[in-house]
Amino acid sequence: MLVRCVFTLNLLKRELHLSHTTEVSVNSTENKLCLYANLMVNFSVTYEVGVNKSETVLFVLPENVTTEGSTCKNTTSTLKLGFGDWHSWVVEFTKDNKTYQVDSIVFTYNLNDSSVFTNSTSNETKSVTTKPRITNVGVDTYYSCKSENVQRVESVTQTLYDVTLQAFVTNGSKSDTDTVCAADLTSTTVAPTTTVTTTAAPTSTPTLPTPTTGNYSIAPDFNSTACLMATFGLRIGFKQGDKVETINLVPSATNVSGACGVNSSNLTLTSDTIKIMFTFSNDSKKFHLHALNVTVKPATGAAVVAVNTNMSIWAAAVGSSYMCNKEQTLTVTDTLTLYTFKLRVQPFGVEKGEFATAHECSLDDTSILIPVIVGAALACLILIVVIAYVIGRRKTYVGYQTL
């Protein structure tokens, strides 16, 4: 499945990119597992479409690939994944006594594939080679890295994440022990297991303008409509020592990735300073935001990381959307807070690329306020009548006494 989002260089607009998990197993000549991979890879390729004119296409390593050409040997192994019209992604491994590593990744793409490289002036097949820092992986362990690993060479950018790799499998099955990448070892602030509350906060960050509303969507492939849609403005407040900082997410400088599932869907937004993953859960009748993973890279100081996997907000019936136009305050941890503006999300049951009927948050729902206002007015009216009655009775009583 290839996905294309074309954007001209003079516009410099970053479009969304999609993600699929690609899982493959390679068996040895003895029909035993010798290579295993489960990962996501996004590709960005800039190519010529005319004189002094170029376009950039974004696509993903699809779910369905071939492994023909993959090999397993004592000290070297090759994982070759073929897809589309003569495109391939090849990982070369080497091993010493106690560890193994990735020596290179070779990405080959066919510019003659018009379904991907529309209006390309070249019909060449090109290759780029990168050398990722995947080293010192213990033998009989698998390499694990949830963080993004960006490889840029010439006009090609490859982004790897949620990577699980194991080469030189010795017992015919994937190991239960992992070697975790350095990027994942960053200390995080884990949220308490209390329910996240949502409240109005109209003056949370008076020094910043209201965040620009971004429109984000995920589709299973280029020929499909969206399976997840979201639109909102986003501000993040975070603590650095005794100081509270705020930052707005800029949609035009944000990359979008994610995946749609039956019971779980996720949306990841990544800019130079912010990375945030929203994870939604579906219990067949209702959906809700289940988890947030936020990383902020301030201009000075260490990165701030906050994780909360015990959330139950933005809930609505499956097949509908959740909407809250008023500003919401979401406390992720005691060090980081989200502020959303003009929010609308639908992570499941999207049809024809359009939002379904919205379930409005209590801040927007005037139908709740009307009975309250009417009730208060009636209470005031009754109080006035009672007071008038008491005053009238007293005057009448005084009159009787005078007589």
C-alpha positions in Angstrom: 0.0 0.0 0.0 1.6 3.2 -1.1 0.4 6.6 0.0 1.2 9.9 -1.9 1.0 13.4 -0.6 2.4 15.8 -3.1 3.5 19.2 -2.2 5.5 21.9 -4.2 8.7 23.2 -2.9 7.7 26.8 -3.1 4.8 26.1 -0.8 6.9 24.2 1.8 3.8 22.6 3.2 4.3 19.4 5.2 1.5 17.0 4.5 0.5 14.1 6.6 2.2 10.8 6.3 0.8 7.4 7.2 2.0 4.4 9.1 1.6 0.7 8.8 3.2 -2.0 10.9 5.2 -4.4 8.7 5.8 -7.8 10.3 7.9 -10.4 8.6 9.6 -13.7 9.6 12.5 -15.3 7.6 13.2 -19.0 8.0 16.5 -20.8 7.5 17.1 -23.7 5.2 16.1 -25.9 8.2 12.7 -24.1 8.2 13.5 -22.4 11.5 13.1 -18.7 12.3 16.4 -16.9 11.7 15.3 -13.3 11.1 12.3 -11.3 12.5 11.1 -7.8 12.0 8.1 -5.7 13.1 8.5 -2.0 12.3 7.2 1.1 10.7 9.0 3.0 7.9 8.0 6.2 6.2 9.7 7.4 3.0 10.0 10.9 1.6 11.4 11.2 -1.9 12.0 14.4 -3.9 12.1 13.9 -7.6 12.1 16.0 -10.8 8.9 16.6 -12.7 10.1 19.3 -15.1 12.8 21.9 -15.7 13.7 23.4 -12.3 10.6 21.8 -10.9 10.3 19.0 -8.4 7.8 17.3 -6.2 8.0 15.3 -3.0 6.1 12.1 -2.4 5.4 10.4 0.9 4.7 6.7 1.2 5.2 3.9 3.6 6.6 0.5 3.9 3.4 -1.5 3.3 2.0 -4.4 5.4 2.4 -6.8 2.5 5.9 -7.3 1.4 8.1 -10.1 -0.1 11.2 -11.5 1.6 12.7 -13.1 -1.5 16.5 -12.5 -1.4 16.7 -12.6 2.4 19.5 -14.8 3.8 20.7 -16.0 7.2 24.3 -17.0 7.7 26.6 -17.5 10.7 28.0 -14.0 10.8 26.0 -12.1 8.2 22.3 -11.8 7.5 20.2 -9.9 5.0 16.6 -8.8 5.3 15.3 -7.9 1.9 11.7 -6.5 1.7 10.3 -6.1 -1.8 7.1 -4.0 -2.4 5.2 -2.2 -5.2 6.7 -1.9 -8.6 10.3 -3.0 -8.0 10.9 -1.1 -4.8 13.0 -2.7 -2.1 14.3 -2.1 1.4 17.3 -4.1 2.5 18.9 -4.4 5.9 22.4 -5.9 6.3 23.4 -7.4 9.6 26.8 -8.6 10.9 27.7 -10.5 14.1 30.7 -11.0 16.3 30.8 -13.3 19.3 28.4 -11.5 21.7 26.7 -8.8 19.7 25.3 -8.0 16.3 24.6 -4.8 14.5 23.0 -3.2 11.3 25.8 -2.3 8.9 23.6 -0.6 6.3 20.1 0.0 5.0 19.7 0.2 1.2 16.5 1.7 -0.1 15.9 1.2 -3.8 13.0 3.0 -5.6 11.8 2.9 -9.2 11.0 6.4 -10.6 9.2 4.7 -13.5 6.4 3.7 -11.1 3.8 6.3 -12.1 1.5 5.2 -9.4 3.9 6.7 -6.9 6.1 9.1 -8.8 3.5 11.0 -10.8 4.9 13.0 -13.7 8.5 11.9 -13.1 10.8 13.0 -15.9 13.1 10.0 -15.1 12.5 6.3 -15.4 15.6 5.4 -13.4 15.9 3.0 -10.5 17.9 4.7 -7.8 19.3 3.5 -4.5 20.5 5.2 -1.3 22.5 3.7 1.5 22.4 4.8 5.1 24.2 3.5 8.2 21.8 3.7 11.2 23.1 3.5 14.7 21.8 0.1 15.5 24.8 -1.5 17.2 25.8 -3.6 20.2 22.6 -5.7 20.2 23.1 -8.7 22.4 23.0 -12.1 20.6 19.8 -13.9 21.5 18.1 -10.5 22.2 15.9 -8.4 19.9 16.5 -4.7 19.1 13.7 -2.5 20.3 13.2 1.2 19.6 9.9 3.1 19.8 11.5 6.4 19.1 11.9 7.9 15.6 15.2 7.1 13.8 15.5 9.6 10.9 17.9 8.8 8.0 18.5 11.5 5.4 20.6 10.9 2.2 20.4 13.2 -0.8 16.7 13.6 -1.8 15.5 10.7 0.4 14.4 10.7 4.0 13.5 7.5 5.8 11.9 7.5 9.2 11.9 4.3 11.3 10.0 3.9 14.5 8.3 1.2 16.6 11.1 -1.0 15.5 11.6 -4.6 16.6 14.4 -6.5 14.9 16.2 -9.7 15.7 18.8 -11.3 13.5 20.8 -14.5 14.1 18.0 -16.2 16.0 19.5 -19.4 17.5 16.6 -21.4 18.9 14.0 -20.9 16.2 11.8 -18.4 18.0 12.0 -14.7 18.8 13.7 -13.8 22.1 11.8 -12.5 25.1 14.8 -10.3 26.0 15.3 -6.9 24.3 18.2 -4.5 23.8 16.6 -1.1 24.0 17.8 1.9 21.9 19.4 4.9 23.7 16.5 7.2 22.6 14.0 5.1 24.5 16.0 5.2 27.7 15.2 8.9 28.3 13.7 9.2 31.7 9.9 9.9 31.7 7.5 11.3 34.1 4.7 8.7 34.6 1.3 10.0 35.5 -0.6 9.0 38.6 -3.5 6.6 38.1 -6.2 9.2 38.8 -8.8 10.1 36.2 -7.9 13.1 34.1 -10.3 15.9 34.6 -11.4 18.5 32.0 -12.2 22.1 33.0 -12.4 25.5 31.4 -9.4 27.7 31.6 -10.0 30.9 29.6 -6.9 32.7 30.8 -4.3 29.9 31.0 -1.7 31.5 28.8 -2.4 35.2 28.2 1.0 35.9 26.7 0.4 33.5 23.7 -2.1 33.9 20.9 -4.8 31.3 20.4 -3.2 28.3 18.7 -3.9 27.8 15.0 -6.5 25.1 14.4 -4.9 22.1 12.5 -6.7 19.5 10.5 -5.3 16.0 10.8 -6.3 12.7 9.3 -5.1 9.1 8.8 -6.1 6.8 5.9 -5.2 3.1 5.5 -3.8 3.8 2.0 -3.8 6.3 -0.8 -7.0 5.1 -2.4 -8.9 5.1 0.8 -10.7 7.8 2.7 -9.8 8.8 6.2 -10.2 6.3 9.1 -9.3 8.8 11.8 -10.0 12.5 11.8 -9.1 15.3 14.2 -9.1 19.0 14.2 -8.0 21.3 17.1 -5.6 24.0 18.2 -3.1 22.8 20.8 -1.1 24.5 23.5 1.2 22.8 26.0 2.2 24.1 29.4 5.1 22.5 31.2 7.3 23.1 34.3 11.0 23.7 34.2 12.1 23.9 37.8 9.9 26.6 39.4 9.1 28.2 36.1 6.0 27.4 33.9 6.5 27.6 30.1 3.9 27.4 27.4 4.2 26.6 23.7 1.8 26.3 20.8 1.8 23.5 18.2 2.1 24.9 14.7 0.1 22.8 12.2 2.1 23.9 9.1 5.3 22.7 10.7 3.9 19.4 12.0 4.2 15.9 10.5 1.3 13.6 11.0 1.4 9.8 11.4 -0.7 7.1 13.0 -2.7 3.9 12.5 -6.3 2.8 12.6 -7.3 -0.4 14.3 -10.4 -2.2 15.4 -9.9 -1.7 19.2 -7.2 0.9 19.2 -6.2 3.8 17.0 -3.4 6.4 17.4 -2.5 9.8 16.1 1.1 11.2 16.4 2.0 14.8 15.7 5.6 15.7 15.4 7.3 19.1 15.1 10.8 20.3 15.9 9.8 21.0 19.5 6.8 18.8 20.2 5.9 15.2 19.8 2.6 13.9 21.0 0.8 10.6 20.6 -2.9 10.3 21.2 -4.1 6.7 21.7 -7.8 6.0 21.5 -9.6 2.9 22.7 -12.9 1.3 21.4 -15.0 -1.0 23.6 -17.4 -1.6 20.6 -20.0 0.9 21.9 -18.0 3.9 22.9 -14.5 5.3 22.2 -12.4 7.5 24.5 -8.9 8.9 24.7 -7.0 6.3 26.6 -3.4 7.5 26.7 -1.1 10.5 26.0 2.6 10.5 25.4 4.1 13.9 25.2 7.7 15.2 24.6 8.6 18.8 24.6 12.0 20.1 23.6 12.4 23.6 25.0 14.9 26.1 23.7 17.0 25.6 26.8 17.1 22.8 29.3 16.4 19.1 29.1 13.4 17.6 27.2 10.2 17.3 29.2 8.5 13.9 28.8 5.1 13.1 30.2 3.1 9.8 29.9 -0.4 9.0 31.1 -2.0 5.7 30.2 -5.0 5.9 32.5 -7.2 8.4 30.8 -10.9 8.3 30.0 -11.8 11.5 28.3 -13.2 12.7 24.9 -15.8 9.8 25.1 -18.5 9.3 22.5 -20.4 6.6 20.8 -18.6 4.7 18.1 -19.8 6.1 14.8 -20.1 9.6 16.1 -17.5 12.3 16.8 -16.5 14.2 20.0 -16.5 18.0 19.9 -15.6 20.7 22.3 -15.2 24.3 20.9 -14.4 25.8 24.3 -10.9 25.7 25.7 -10.2 22.5 27.6 -7.5 21.9 30.2 -6.1 18.4 30.4 -3.7 17.6 33.2 -1.4 14.9 31.8 1.0 14.9 34.8 1.9 17.3 37.5 4.6 18.7 35.2 2.7 19.0 31.9 -0.8 20.3 30.9 -2.5 20.4 27.5 -4.9 23.1 26.4 -7.1 22.3 23.4 -9.2 24.7 21.3 -12.0 24.1 18.8 -11.6 20.3 19.2 -13.3 17.6 17.2 -12.1 14.0 16.9 -13.4 10.8 15.4 -10.9 7.9 15.7 -13.3 5.1 14.6 -16.2 4.6 12.2 -15.4 7.5 9.8 -17.4 7.3 6.6 -16.8 9.2 3.3 -14.0 11.2 5.0 -16.5 13.3 7.0 -17.1 13.8 10.7 -20.3 12.1 12.0 -22.8 13.7 14.3 -21.0 15.2 17.3 -21.3 14.5 21.0 -20.7 17.9 22.5 -18.7 18.4 25.7 -20.5 19.9 28.7 -18.8 23.2 28.1 -20.4 23.6 24.7 -23.8 22.0 25.5 -26.2 24.9 26.0 -29.0 22.4 26.5 -27.5 21.8 30.0 -27.3 25.5 30.8 -30.9 26.4 29.7 -32.6 24.3 32.4 -30.2 25.7 35.0 -30.9 29.3 33.9 -34.7 28.7 33.8 -34.5 26.9 37.2 -32.6 29.8 38.7 -35.0 32.3 37.3 -38.0 30.4 38.7 -36.3 30.2 42.1 -35.7 34.0 42.1 -39.3 34.6 41.0 -40.6 32.3 43.8 -38.4 34.1 46.3 -39.7 37.5 45.2 -43.3 36.2 45.5 -42.6 34.8 49.0 -40.9 38.1 50.1 -43.8 40.1 48.7 -46.3 37.9 50.5 -44.5 38.2 53.8 -44.2 42.0 53.5 -47.9 42.1 52.5 -48.9 40.0 55.5 -46.8 42.1 57.8 -48.5 45.3 56.6 -51.9 43.7 57.0 -51.1 42.6 60.5 -49.9 46.1 61.4 -53.1 47.5 60.0 -55.2 45.2 62.2 -53.2 46.2 65.3 -53.9 49.9 64.6 -57.5 49.3 64.3 
